[in-house]
Amino acid sequence: MGHSSMDRLTSAVPGFRILTFLVLLTTGLPAMAAKLTFAVHPVLPAEQTRTAYQPLLRYLEKNTGHELELVVNSNFLVHWQMLRRGEYDIILDGPHFTDYRVQKMGYQVLAKFPAAVSYTLVGSPDSFILEPAELVGERIATTPSPALGALRLSQLYPNPLRQPQIVETGDSLTAARMTVEGETAGAIIPAGMVGNFPSLITVTTTTQVPSPAVSVGPDVDEIVANALRQALLDAGKHTDGLAALESLNIPTFEPAGNADYEGQAELLKDTWGY
């Protein structure tokens, strides 16, 4: 009986059968575990952000098999400088930063916080301020530009001759507390935070924009990105995922794509470095 070409080759090349077996064995195995950075925008104080997001990272690590390192910058100025370098693999960020990275750096949106967000201009408890114009010349606390709150605040005061005195803070929580304690006449903070400070007076609330989103950089493998997306969307189906959602004070992650954030980067057009 004649011998096939494969038979002749396996006889001629020592170890060929073993090599072939190993190739077949490894074909179809999942991608090797990746080590990825996961940055979060500094809306809250750094330590509070770490506490809130660590359960999410532990859940994602368990359900994707990839190692994640949490990165939290001290304020939005540093955050803006660092994100433009494209050093982060995964970022949870506001809509304007998310669209910026999609348009200029090739990031892909995976999922988002539920619904939409807006910012509220609030007055101190005893100020009785009813209109933004009443805060012209007064001290208003805000996270520094290009944080979304600061950009929204600048839209409320387009006249360069009629401006409030801006008091920059590291995070929105500090801005709210300064106003409660009378250190500033007002603050601009996420609308969802207002309920935590019932003594503050709501002056006005901005129009809504898409909620913060999780996006991945162009160097993140598609298989890894898909695993992360699925884990985020399925968080409510797992005990540790539910714990992560509770820590973030959200009911779920929602499906989202790049198109959901289109145009949001326009808020940054007058920002240094854009």
Beta strands, then each sheet from edge to edge (+ up, - down):
strand 1: 35-40
strand 2: 67-72
strand 3: 90-93
strand 4: 108-112
strand 5: 116-117
strand 6: 119-123
strand 7: 139-142
strand 8: 165-168
strand 9: 186-190
strand 10: 201-205
strand 11: 209-210
strand 12: 213-216
strand 13: 254-255
sheet 1: 2+ 1+ 3+ 12- 4+ 13-
sheet 2: 5+ 11-
sheet 3: 8+ 7+ 9+ 6- 10+
end
